[in-house]
Amino acid sequence: MAALALDPPRSVSPTWRRLKDALRRHPTAIVGAAVLTMMILIAIFAPWLGTIDPQAVSPIRRLKPPSAEFWFGSDMLGRDVYSRVLYGARVSLTVGLAVALFSTLVGLAIGLVTGYIRWLDAIVMRIMDGLMSIPSVLLAIALMALTTASIQNVVLAITLAEVPRVVRLVRSLVLSLREQPYVEAAIAAGTTLPLILARHILPNTVAPLLVQATYVCASAMITEAILSFIGAGTPPNIPSWGNIMAEARSLFQIAGYLILFPWIFLSLTVLAVNLLGDGMRDALDPRLARRL
């Protein structure tokens, strides 16, 4: 008992403390995290949630309204819309998370170097400005026109469209951080450039990058749905929310439920990611935390 009484209390990380306080003040972030977690679990456990083969065709059951047999109805080929919507979550979440990961890593690497090396900054940022002058959807459509339809190519096309925005963010952070006294002291001490970037610059870019990654994820899911809706995204044989809505657009007046359910799932997922990003921004930005 005496040994237990003498144990020092465990320290709590200031970042973790700010995160908990911000989540307590912003319950919408908790709601966003809960909804996003639910969507991820739906995508993982779709085969065990009362679904059938999303590609199973049954012409005699075509265009059935929502019922006990078909919870979300059936499409023009007799396929179960409920199964297709749940399996479609895999495509949207895979694209969103993959684009957020790859664009953040690539943008971080380019932004760190261009923000610190002045002569390289002028060259790379003009290229980034040129890419940003093209709307991301149009750039993704142009890139998809040069390749075949597949999930991998969709991820690549959207990643290339999102990288310039991440580069611009990281570059702006590096430009302000490299003027800080501790960076100048490291330079005066003879610290090499890779160590300066790894020890002093990179850790201070993590929080803004996490917030930016959530917005990139939401934007990527919307872009993937747009590409699939116009026939330039994932192959038609792969169930995705964009493909489901594209196949149902000609039947909207007589079977509106075919578009309604994938639209609800897409909207909830994008909203959840945005709510989570807002909560993370409030939690990881000390200036906002002091105002709350």
Backbone hydrogen bonds, N-H to C=O, Kabsch-Sander energy under -0.5 kcal/mol:
donor,donor_aa,acceptor,acceptor_aa,energy
5,A,1,M,-2.1
6,L,2,A,-1.4
7,D,3,A,-0.5
7,D,4,L,-0.8
17,R,13,S,-2.5
18,R,14,P,-2.6
19,L,15,T,-2.3
20,K,16,W,-2.4
21,D,17,R,-2.4
22,A,18,R,-2.7
23,L,19,L,-2.3
24,R,20,K,-1.9
25,R,21,D,-1.8
26,H,22,A,-2.0
29,A,26,H,-1.5
30,I,26,H,-0.7
31,V,27,P,-2.1
32,G,28,T,-2.6
33,A,29,A,-2.5
34,A,30,I,-2.4
35,V,31,V,-2.6
36,L,32,G,-2.5
37,T,33,A,-2.4
38,M,34,A,-2.2
39,M,35,V,-2.3
40,I,36,L,-2.2
41,L,37,T,-2.4
42,I,38,M,-2.4
43,A,39,M,-2.3
44,I,40,I,-2.2
45,F,41,L,-2.8
46,A,43,A,-0.5
48,W,45,F,-1.5
49,L,46,A,-1.6
51,T,46,A,-0.5
56,A,53,D,-1.8
58,S,77,L,-1.8
61,R,58,S,-2.3
62,R,59,P,-1.2
63,L,75,D,-2.4
64,K,61,R,-0.8
67,S,70,F,-3.2
71,W,69,E,-0.6
73,G,70,F,-1.0
74,S,64,K,-2.2
75,D,79,R,-1.9
78,G,75,D,-1.8
81,V,73,G,-2.2
81,V,79,R,-0.5
82,Y,73,G,-0.6
84,R,80,D,-1.8
85,V,81,V,-2.8
86,L,82,Y,-2.1
87,Y,83,S,-2.4
88,G,84,R,-1.9
89,A,85,V,-0.9
89,A,86,L,-0.6
90,R,87,Y,-1.1
91,V,87,Y,-0.7
92,S,88,G,-1.9
93,L,89,A,-2.4
94,T,90,R,-2.1
95,V,91,V,-2.6
96,G,92,S,-2.7
97,L,93,L,-2.7
98,A,94,T,-2.3
99,V,95,V,-2.6
100,A,96,G,-2.2
101,L,97,L,-2.3
102,F,98,A,-2.8
103,S,99,V,-2.5
104,T,100,A,-1.4
105,L,101,L,-2.2
106,V,102,F,-2.7
107,G,103,S,-2.4
108,L,104,T,-2.3
109,A,105,L,-2.1
110,I,106,V,-2.4
111,G,107,G,-2.7
112,L,108,L,-2.4
113,V,109,A,-1.6
114,T,110,I,-2.7
115,G,111,G,-2.1
116,Y,112,L,-0.9
116,Y,113,V,-0.5
117,I,113,V,-2.5
118,R,116,Y,-0.8
121,D,117,I,-1.6
122,A,118,R,-1.3
123,I,119,W,-0.7
124,V,120,L,-2.5
125,M,121,D,-2.3
126,R,122,A,-0.7
127,I,123,I,-1.3
128,M,124,V,-2.4
129,D,125,M,-2.5
130,G,126,R,-1.8
131,L,127,I,-2.0
132,M,128,M,-2.5
133,S,129,D,-1.2
134,I,131,L,-1.2
139,L,135,P,-2.6
140,A,136,S,-2.4
141,I,137,V,-2.4
142,A,138,L,-2.5
143,L,139,L,-2.3
144,M,140,A,-2.5
145,A,141,I,-1.8
146,L,142,A,-0.6
146,L,143,L,-0.9
147,T,144,M,-1.1
154,V,150,S,-1.9
155,V,151,I,-2.5
156,L,152,Q,-2.3
157,A,153,N,-2.7
158,I,154,V,-2.5
159,T,155,V,-2.3
160,L,156,L,-2.2
161,A,157,A,-1.3
162,E,158,I,-1.5
163,V,159,T,-2.1
165,R,162,E,-0.7
166,V,162,E,-1.3
167,V,163,V,-2.6
168,R,164,P,-2.2
169,L,165,R,-1.7
170,V,166,V,-2.6
171,R,167,V,-2.7
172,S,168,R,-2.0
173,L,169,L,-1.8
174,V,170,V,-2.6
175,L,171,R,-2.5
176,S,172,S,-1.2
177,L,173,L,-2.3
178,R,174,V,-2.5
179,E,176,S,-0.7
180,Q,177,L,-1.8
183,V,180,Q,-0.6
184,E,180,Q,-2.0
185,A,181,P,-2.5
186,A,182,Y,-1.6
187,I,183,V,-2.1
188,A,184,E,-2.4
189,A,185,A,-1.7
190,G,187,I,-1.5
191,T,186,A,-2.4
196,I,192,T,-2.1
197,L,193,L,-2.5
198,A,194,P,-2.2
199,R,195,L,-2.9
200,H,196,I,-2.0
201,I,196,I,-1.6
202,L,197,L,-3.2
204,N,201,I,-0.8
205,T,202,L,-2.0
206,V,202,L,-0.6
206,V,203,P,-0.6
209,L,205,T,-1.8
210,L,206,V,-2.3
211,V,207,A,-1.7
212,Q,208,P,-2.5
213,A,209,L,-2.5
214,T,210,L,-1.2
215,Y,211,V,-1.4
216,V,212,Q,-2.3
217,C,213,A,-2.3
218,A,214,T,-2.1
219,S,215,Y,-2.5
220,A,216,V,-2.5
221,M,217,C,-1.9
222,I,218,A,-1.8
223,T,219,S,-2.6
224,E,220,A,-2.6
225,A,221,M,-1.9
226,I,222,I,-2.3
227,L,223,T,-2.8
228,S,224,E,-2.6
229,F,225,A,-2.2
230,I,226,I,-1.9
231,G,228,S,-0.9
232,A,227,L,-3.0
233,G,227,L,-0.9
238,I,235,P,-1.9
244,I,240,S,-2.7
245,M,241,W,-1.9
246,A,242,G,-2.1
247,E,243,N,-2.4
248,A,244,I,-1.1
249,R,245,M,-0.7
249,R,246,A,-0.7
251,L,248,A,-1.3
252,F,249,R,-0.9
254,I,251,L,-0.5
255,A,251,L,-2.7
258,L,255,A,-1.7
259,I,256,G,-1.1
260,L,256,G,-2.0
261,F,257,Y,-1.7
263,W,259,I,-1.9
264,I,260,L,-2.3
265,F,261,F,-2.2
266,L,262,P,-2.5
267,S,263,W,-2.6
268,L,264,I,-2.6
269,T,265,F,-2.1
270,V,266,L,-2.4
271,L,267,S,-2.6
272,A,268,L,-2.4
273,V,269,T,-2.2
274,N,270,V,-2.2
275,L,271,L,-2.6
276,L,272,A,-2.2
277,G,273,V,-2.3
278,D,274,N,-2.3
279,G,275,L,-2.1
280,M,276,L,-2.3
281,R,277,G,-2.2
282,D,278,D,-2.1
283,A,279,G,-1.9
284,L,280,M,-2.5
285,D,281,R,-1.3
289,A,285,D,-2.2
290,R,286,P,-1.9
291,R,287,R,-0.9
292,L,288,L,-1.2
